[in-house]
Amino acid sequence: MIRGIRPLLRGSTYTGALFAYCGALASLSLLPVVMVPALAWRSAPYGVQVVLTLLVWAVLIGVVGLARTTRRVLVASARRLLGVALPDPGVSGASGASGTAGTVAAERWRTPLWLLLHVALGWTGALASGLLLLAGLSLPGGWLDGRAQLSLFGRSVSVVGGGWSWAVAVVCVLLAAAGCAVVAAALRWLAPRLLGPSAAERLAQAAERERRLAERNRLAHELHDSIGHTLTAATIQAAVAGEVLDADPVTARAAMRSIEESTRAALEDLDYVLGVLREEEAGTAPTRTLADLPELLDRLRHAGAVAEPELSGDLAQVPGTISRAAYRILQEGLTNALRHGAGGPITVRVVAGPDALELRVVNPVGAVVGGAVAGAGVGGFPTSGHGLPGLAERVRLLHGEFEAGPVVDGSAGGGRWRLAVRLPVRAAV
């Protein structure tokens, strides 16, 4: 009982009903236009005139609902008065690019249908609740005479007994409030279905969310590659500088300059990524390509590693997307070689062909037992890292081939770790 009365005490019930009644009142502005064609059927029977007038009125209401501005106004009003969470309308007609003609027509008529139901519910609720409220206020006036009478459309109903008139009045007022609650609930149920995003708009929103997620994942890969490489190289370079500071100040200063250059580049990457994640106006994204590979190898040498590059082909002709991805792949491969390698020479091979770009990083590792590197996690690296899965995903998105694993070397039970990637050039253009 209390649960049934509770909606009648909420202010949102009456703001929703007010929204419905405002729609009914707004439809009255179309009546002068309706009267013009009504002159043509003045000689028809009264019932036919009423039906034709209502049909013309409904058609005009539907035509008003076809305007884009109407939908925007209705969505804003429904959000404010109905309390329904509705997103702003998308670009109308977007479904034409991906939907059938029937789907487009169905989406286009959702707003006119909402407007017709809005007006119909508004008039029905206004008339029913208004009459019930009027009855509830009028009935107590006749209780002193011992008789109360209701008249509607030429028909009268008598309520005998002074006490009963008060009871009937209370029931009428409650029914009027219940009518407001029903109208408001019906509009709240209809609003998401008719004013909410269409199928095409939901598809566009999902595509936008997917694009943003892919961009954030890309930024995470970029940040991992850049910061991870910089911290690894800087740690090794700082250790080298500390060891030779007294004996070889020139080498120590060179290591410190390399730390400064690499950390400055990493800070640029970090500033850009944080700006995007904060949805601020970020600057131009750092674009490091294969043209920056010599600088990367120099930092590697300053860290005390021996790099043996093997470059062939015109790297400048590699498309920008492939070139940027290749730089990050090599950066991650060299970082792993610094972290987990056995200290021997690191071979870096880059072959730019007309159809594909081949990348390879090979470095010595510890003993290989049964195809795995002793003392390492899965695949020769600690299992807590995310470098190799990130590389594999990056290569997969570029429709390339990825291979990483130990290569058994018969000498002294040692072995090598090889990272091999092949990126198709034409598929990415």
C-alpha positions in Angstrom: 0.0 0.0 0.0 2.7 2.4 1.0 4.8 1.4 -2.0 1.9 2.2 -4.3 1.4 5.7 -2.7 5.0 6.6 -2.7 5.2 7.6 -6.4 2.3 10.0 -5.8 4.4 11.9 -3.3 7.4 12.4 -5.6 8.0 15.7 -7.3 9.4 13.9 -10.3 5.9 12.4 -10.9 4.4 15.8 -11.5 7.3 17.3 -13.4 6.9 14.4 -15.8 3.2 14.9 -16.1 3.8 18.6 -16.7 6.1 17.7 -19.5 3.3 15.6 -21.1 0.8 18.4 -20.6 3.1 21.0 -22.1 3.3 18.8 -25.2 -0.5 18.6 -25.4 -0.8 22.4 -25.1 1.9 23.0 -27.7 0.0 20.9 -30.2 -2.9 23.4 -30.0 -0.7 25.8 -32.1 -1.4 23.5 -35.1 -5.2 23.7 -34.9 -5.5 26.9 -37.0 -3.6 25.0 -39.8 -5.9 22.0 -39.3 -9.0 24.2 -39.8 -8.0 25.1 -43.3 -8.4 21.7 -44.9 -11.4 21.0 -42.5 -13.4 23.5 -44.5 -13.5 21.0 -47.4 -15.5 18.4 -45.4 -18.0 20.6 -43.7 -20.8 18.8 -45.3 -19.7 15.4 -44.1 -21.2 13.8 -41.0 -20.0 15.1 -37.7 -18.2 11.8 -36.8 -16.3 11.8 -40.1 -15.3 15.5 -39.6 -13.8 14.6 -36.2 -11.9 11.7 -37.5 -10.5 13.6 -40.5 -9.5 16.5 -38.3 -7.7 14.3 -35.9 -5.9 12.6 -38.8 -4.7 15.9 -40.3 -3.7 17.0 -36.8 -1.6 13.8 -36.2 0.0 14.2 -39.6 1.1 17.8 -38.9 2.4 16.7 -35.5 4.5 14.0 -37.2 5.9 16.4 -39.7 7.0 18.7 -36.9 8.8 15.7 -35.4 10.9 15.2 -38.6 12.9 18.4 -37.9 16.3 17.9 -36.3 15.7 20.9 -34.0 12.6 19.2 -32.6 14.5 16.1 -31.5 17.2 18.2 -29.8 14.5 20.2 -27.9 12.7 17.1 -26.9 15.8 15.4 -25.7 16.9 18.4 -23.6 13.3 18.7 -22.2 13.1 15.0 -21.4 16.4 15.1 -19.6 15.3 18.1 -17.5 11.7 17.2 -16.7 11.6 13.4 -17.0 15.1 12.9 -15.4 16.0 10.4 -18.2 19.7 10.2 -19.1 19.7 10.8 -22.8 22.8 11.6 -24.8 22.8 14.5 -27.3 21.5 13.4 -30.7 24.1 12.3 -33.2 24.2 13.3 -36.8 20.9 12.4 -38.4 21.3 10.2 -41.4 24.5 8.5 -40.3 22.7 5.2 -40.6 22.5 5.7 -44.3 26.1 4.8 -44.7 25.7 1.4 -43.1 22.0 0.5 -42.9 19.3 -0.6 -45.3 16.6 1.8 -46.6 14.1 0.2 -44.2 16.4 0.7 -41.2 16.9 4.4 -42.2 13.1 5.0 -42.5 12.5 3.3 -39.2 15.1 5.4 -37.5 13.8 8.6 -39.0 10.2 8.1 -37.8 11.2 7.5 -34.2 10.9 11.2 -33.2 7.6 11.8 -34.9 6.2 8.6 -33.2 7.5 9.9 -29.9 5.8 13.3 -30.5 2.5 11.7 -31.4 2.6 9.5 -28.3 3.7 12.4 -26.2 0.7 14.5 -27.3 -1.7 11.6 -27.0 -0.6 10.8 -23.5 -0.6 14.5 -22.6 -4.2 15.0 -23.7 -5.4 11.7 -22.1 -3.7 12.4 -18.8 -4.7 16.1 -18.8 -8.4 15.3 -19.4 -8.6 12.3 -17.0 -6.6 13.9 -14.2 -8.3 17.3 -14.7 -11.8 15.8 -14.5 -10.9 13.6 -11.5 -9.3 16.6 -9.7 -12.3 18.8 -10.4 -14.7 16.1 -9.1 -12.6 15.7 -6.0 -12.8 19.4 -5.3 -16.5 19.7 -6.1 -17.9 16.8 -4.3 -17.5 18.0 -0.7 -19.5 21.1 -1.6 -22.8 19.1 -1.5 -22.3 17.1 1.6 -24.3 19.5 3.8 -27.4 18.8 1.7 -26.8 15.1 2.1 -26.4 14.7 -1.6 -23.6 15.2 -4.2 -24.0 15.0 -7.9 -21.5 14.7 -10.7 -22.4 15.7 -14.3 -20.3 14.9 -17.4 -21.4 15.1 -21.0 -25.1 15.3 -20.1 -24.9 12.3 -17.7 -25.2 12.7 -13.9 -24.2 10.5 -11.1 -25.5 11.1 -7.6 -23.6 10.3 -4.4 -26.0 10.0 -1.5 -24.9 10.6 2.0 -22.7 13.5 3.2 -19.9 11.3 4.5 -19.6 9.3 1.3 -19.0 12.4 -0.8 -15.8 13.1 1.1 -14.6 9.5 0.6 -15.3 9.7 -3.1 -13.6 13.1 -3.3 -10.4 11.6 -1.8 -10.5 8.7 -4.2 -10.9 11.1 -7.1 -7.9 13.1 -6.0 -5.8 10.0 -5.6 -6.8 8.7 -9.0 -5.9 12.1 -10.5 -2.4 11.8 -8.9 -2.2 8.2 -10.1 -3.0 9.4 -13.7 0.0 11.8 -13.5 2.2 9.0 -12.3 1.1 6.7 -15.1 1.7 9.3 -17.8 5.1 10.2 -16.4 6.1 6.5 -16.1 5.0 5.8 -19.7 7.0 8.7 -21.0 10.1 7.7 -19.0 9.8 4.2 -20.5 9.4 5.5 -24.1 12.1 8.2 -24.0 15.2 5.9 -24.2 13.5 3.8 -26.9 12.4 6.7 -29.2 14.6 9.6 -28.2 17.7 7.6 -27.3 20.5 6.9 -29.7 19.5 5.0 -32.9 21.3 1.8 -34.0 23.6 3.8 -36.3 24.4 6.3 -33.5 25.1 3.5 -31.0 27.4 1.9 -33.6 29.2 5.2 -34.2 29.6 5.6 -30.4 30.9 2.1 -30.0 33.4 2.8 -32.9 34.5 6.0 -31.2 35.0 4.2 -27.9 37.0 1.5 -29.7 39.1 4.2 -31.4 39.8 5.9 -28.1 40.7 2.6 -26.5 43.0 1.7 -29.3 44.7 5.1 -29.1 45.2 4.7 -25.3 46.6 1.2 -25.9 48.9 2.6 -28.5 50.0 5.3 -26.1 50.6 2.7 -23.4 52.9 0.8 -25.8 54.7 4.0 -26.8 55.2 5.0 -23.2 56.3 1.5 -22.2 58.8 1.3 -25.0 60.2 4.8 -24.5 60.4 5.0 -20.7 61.5 1.4 -20.3 64.4 1.8 -22.7 65.4 5.1 -21.2 65.4 3.9 -17.7 67.3 0.7 -18.6 70.0 2.6 -20.6 70.3 5.4 -18.0 70.8 2.9 -15.2 73.6 1.1 -17.0 75.1 4.4 -18.1 75.1 5.8 -14.6 76.8 2.6 -13.3 79.5 3.0 -16.0 80.0 6.7 -15.2 80.4 5.9 -11.5 83.0 3.2 -12.2 85.2 5.3 -14.5 84.6 8.8 -13.0 88.1 9.0 -11.5 90.0 6.9 -14.0 88.4 8.2 -17.3 86.5 11.5 -16.8 85.9 11.8 -20.5 84.0 8.6 -20.7 82.1 9.5 -17.6 81.0 12.8 -19.0 80.0 11.1 -22.3 77.8 8.7 -20.3 76.2 11.6 -18.4 75.5 13.5 -21.6 73.9 10.4 -23.1 71.7 10.1 -19.9 70.6 13.7 -20.3 69.7 13.3 -24.0 67.8 10.0 -23.5 65.8 11.3 -20.5 64.9 14.5 -22.3 63.5 12.5 -25.2 61.6 10.3 -22.7 60.2 13.4 -21.0 58.8 14.6 -24.4 57.0 11.3 -24.8 55.7 11.4 -21.2 54.4 14.9 -21.6 52.6 14.1 -24.8 51.0 10.9 -23.4 49.9 12.5 -20.2 48.4 15.4 -22.1 46.3 13.0 -24.2 45.2 11.0 -21.2 44.1 14.1 -19.4 42.1 15.1 -22.6 44.1 18.3 -22.8 45.3 20.0 -25.9 48.5 18.0 -26.3 51.4 19.1 -28.5 52.6 17.4 -31.6 53.3 13.7 -30.9 57.0 12.8 -30.9 57.5 10.9 -34.2 60.6 8.8 -34.0 61.3 6.7 -37.0 64.0 4.5 -38.5 65.9 7.7 -39.3 66.5 8.0 -35.5 68.0 4.5 -35.3 71.6 5.8 -35.3 70.9 7.9 -32.2 69.3 4.9 -30.5 72.4 2.8 -31.2 74.7 5.5 -29.9 72.8 5.5 -26.6 73.2 1.7 -26.6 77.0 2.1 -27.0 77.2 4.7 -24.3 75.5 2.2 -22.0 78.5 -0.1 -22.5 76.9 -2.5 -25.0 78.5 -3.6 -28.3 76.0 -3.0 -31.2 76.6 -4.5 -34.6 74.1 -2.9 -37.0 73.4 -4.5 -40.4 71.3 -2.0 -42.4 70.3 -2.5 -46.0 67.8 -0.9 -48.3 66.4 2.6 -48.4 65.0 3.2 -44.9 63.8 6.6 -45.9 61.3 5.1 -48.3 59.6 3.0 -45.6 56.1 4.4 -44.9 55.7 6.6 -41.8 53.4 4.2 -39.9 55.7 1.2 -40.5 58.9 3.3 -39.8 57.5 4.5 -36.4 56.4 1.0 -35.4 59.8 -0.5 -36.5 61.6 2.1 -34.3 59.6 1.1 -31.3 60.0 -2.6 -32.0 63.8 -2.2 -32.2 63.8 0.0 -29.1 62.0 -2.7 -27.1 64.2 -5.4 -28.5 67.4 -3.6 -27.5 66.0 -2.7 -24.1 65.4 -6.4 -23.5 68.9 -7.2 -24.7 70.3 -4.8 -22.2 68.2 -6.1 -19.3 68.5 -9.8 -19.9 71.5 -10.3 -22.2 74.7 -12.0 -21.3 76.8 -8.9 -22.2 78.0 -10.0 -25.6 77.6 -8.1 -28.9 74.0 -7.3 -30.0 73.3 -7.8 -33.7 70.7 -5.4 -35.1 69.6 -6.2 -38.7 67.2 -4.0 -40.7 66.3 -4.9 -44.3 64.0 -2.6 -46.2 62.6 -4.4 -49.2 60.0 -3.4 -51.8 57.3 -5.6 -50.2 58.4 -6.0 -46.5 60.6 -4.6 -43.8 62.5 -7.2 -41.8 63.8 -6.5 -38.3 66.0 -8.8 -36.2 67.7 -8.3 -32.8 70.0 -11.1 -31.7 71.9 -11.1 -28.4 73.7 -13.7 -26.2 71.9 -15.1 -23.2 72.7 -17.6 -20.5 72.7 -21.4 -20.9 69.8 -22.8 -22.8 68.3 -26.0 -21.3 65.6 -27.8 -23.2 64.8 -24.8 -25.4 64.5 -22.3 -22.5 67.0 -19.9 -21.1 68.2 -20.9 -17.6 67.2 -18.6 -14.9 64.6 -16.7 -17.0 60.9 -16.7 -17.1 58.7 -17.8 -20.0 60.4 -17.1 -23.3 63.7 -16.2 -21.7 62.5 -13.1 -19.9 60.8 -12.5 -16.5 57.2 -13.5 -16.6 56.0 -10.3 -15.1 57.0 -8.2 -18.1 54.6 -7.0 -20.8 57.2 -6.2 -23.5 56.9 -9.2 -25.8 53.0 -9.4 -25.7 52.9 -5.7 -26.5 55.3 -6.2 -29.5 53.3 -9.2 -30.7 50.1 -7.2 -30.6 51.7 -4.2 -32.4 53.0 -6.5 -35.1 49.6 -8.3 -35.4 47.8 -5.0 -36.0 50.2 -4.2 -38.8 49.5 -7.7 -40.4 53.1 -8.7 -39.8 54.9 -11.8 -38.6 56.4 -12.0 -35.1 58.9 -14.5 -33.7 60.8 -14.4 -30.4 62.7 -17.1 -28.6 66.0 -18.7 -27.7 68.3 -20.1 -30.4 70.6 -22.9 -29.1 74.3 -22.3 -29.6 76.5 -25.4 -29.2 79.4 -23.5 -27.7 79.7 -24.1 -24.0 76.0 -24.6 -23.6 75.4 -20.9 -24.3 72.8 -19.5 -26.5 71.2 -16.5 -28.1 67.9 -14.8 -28.0 66.4 -13.8 -31.3 63.6 -11.3 -32.0 62.5 -11.4 -35.6 59.7 -9.3 -37.2 58.5 -9.0 -40.7 56.2 -6.1 -41.6 54.4 -5.9 -44.9 54.9 -2.5 -46.5 52.2 -2.4 -49.1 49.4 -3.6 -46.8 50.0 -0.7 -44.5 50.1 2.1 -47.1 
